[in-house]
Amino acid sequence: MAKIRITQVKSGIDRPERQKLTLKALGLNKMHATKEVEATPQILGMVRKVEHLVTVVEVK
């Protein structure tokens, strides 16, 4: 399965609670925090919900 690198580029402050919890579930708790995860349908769905707060890069 492909891996993706997710980096938080905008703050979760003043966002709906669901978006804050999604960031936390992805393992992003600070600005510019980066996580490398498997690109499962569940992860991709979570990324889609907070795509305005993160950047995603496919890792080879």
N, C-alpha and C positions, 0 to 999 in steps of 0.2 A: 504494500500500500504506500502511496506517496506521502511525503511529509511536507508540512508547511510551517513557516516561521511567522508567528503573529507578534506584532509590536504595537503597544498602545501609544498613540500619538496625540490623543486629546483626553482631557480629564473627564472622569465620571461624575464630577461634582455638578449638581443641578441637572441631573439626568433622572429619568424615571427609575424607580427601585428595581424593576425587572432588568434594565440595562446594567445597573450596578452589579446585580447578582450574576448576570451573564459574564461580565468581565471577571468577577471573582471565580466563577466556575472554570473559566479559561486559564486561570492562574495568573492573571494580570492585576496587580494591586498598586502599581506606581506608574507614573509617566515614564515612557521609554523602556518599560519592562518588556522582555522578549521571552517567548516560549516556543519550543519546537515540538509539534504534536503530529500525530497521524491524521490524515485528511479523511476522516470517517464522515458519513452523512450527518451524524449528530453534531460533530464539531463544525462542519461547514454551515449547518443551520444556525448555530450559535454565532458564528462569525458574521453571517448575513444580518443578524439582528443588531449587531454593533459595528457594522462596516464603516460607519461615519466616525468611529473612535479609534480604529485600528488600521494598520497596513498589513497585508498578507503577501508573503513571498514563498514561492514553491522552492523547496530544497531538493537538490539533485542527489 
